[in-house]
Amino acid sequence: MSSLREIENKIQELRAQLYEIARGREFTDPEVIKASQKLDQVLNEYEKFFKRKMSEK
């Protein structure tokens, strides 16, 4: 299981990558979509992490 800090670091990394990839490209460019989907997956993991923590209380 990933720690909260690991997930947050990955989100920051993927956001920076998405920004660089999207620069000068259309939002519908396949590379932009692929990078966005990777970020979405990690954001979903982040949300699940918090839901698990809240249900433990």
Residue, then its C-alpha position, 0 to 999 in steps of 0.5 A: m500500500s502506498s503512503l499518503r506522501e508517496i501518492e502526493n508526490k506522484i500526483q505532483e510529478l504527473r501534473a508536471q508531466l501533463y503540463e509539459i506534454a500539453r504545452g503547445r498541443e491540443f487537449t485531444d492529442p493522444e499523448v495529452i490524453k494518456a498523461s491525463q489518464k495516468l494522473d486520473q488513476v493516481l487521483n482516484e487512488y488518493e481519494k480511495f486512500f482517504k475513504r479508507k482512512m475515514s471508514e477506519k474511524 
